Amino acid sequence: MTVVFLCIGAAKAGTSWLHRQLASHPECHFRSLKELHYFNAIDTGHLNRELDKHRHVHAQMLARLAEGRRISDDMAARMTDRAQWLDVLESKTEDQDAYLRYLNAGAGDAKVVGELTPAYALLSEDRLRNMSQMAPDVRFLFLMRDPVERLWSHIRMMAGRRDPDGIVTARRCNNIFNRVLSGEEDQIVRRSDYAATLTKITRAIPGKKLLIEVFENMTAGDGYKGLCSFLGVKAMPIDPTTVHAGQALAMSDEQRYAAEKWLQPQYEAAAEVLGRMPSAWTWKG
């Protein structure tokens, strides 16, 4: 029986790195489109927006080909996968069977198929419970990262996106940081809330189908080996190279102190679920 694996977060917690490891695993089959955003698009009424987004990107790639420009093997794979994903989205309604057929297309005798969409961590308890029942064997991973490091990475990413030239500046980061602490940056605030997410997913997903792990243990511990065991596949050597590290910019001591104070409940919630405070995390209580 094929395992359907869903990594549901957290954002900026190494999910792109994990996708690369699993996509290269000989017993796994992961399409080149890492984040499908299918279930959050359904629940927010944004399926049309997802469809338009993928149509636009696909049209750009077709235009490149029409101009005689070369594309890499990776880009060619994304074109093929996106064309097939467009077929799923074209119905503009929820179709879990079509979703599962997409994940399984080309899987051969792979033991595991799936996707990694961190935004699924924001889904409702009812939706997560429904997802856990859409196939005979659905397994979930919630991957955490040191809350302060995750927060600062998220802030830097948003600062780059909001800058006209894509530059991450200390001033813009500080402005976003202050808005986060005052509750004005809803998406960043919600994705920082490990406590609420852990409460929700442990209620929605049967314990044997849920793995909670930290990214630091994936790359410098036995976390990836544990994930492979959880999925029922052979542990393989990892590629430790960072993915999407973003532009470097250090936090000030004042920012770190304020962030640790604001995120204290998240450290405590994670430690309670894991049974320990991860040794690589910076918070000392």
Secondary structure, 3 states (H helix, E strand, C coil): CCEEEEECCCCCCCHHHHHHHHHCCCCEEECCCCCCCHHHHHHHCCHHHHHHHHHHHHHHHHHHHHCCCCCCHHHHHHHHHHHHHHHHHCCCCCCHHHHHHHHHCCCCCCCEEEEECHHHHHCCHHHHHHHHCCCCCEEEEEEECCHHHHHHHHHHHHHHHHCCCCCCCHHHHHHHHHHHHCCCCHHHHHHHCHHHHHHHHHHHCCHHHEEEEEHHHHHHCCHHHHHHHHHCCCCCCCCCCCCCCCCCCCCCHHHHHHHHHHCHHHHHHHHHHHCCCCCCCCCCC
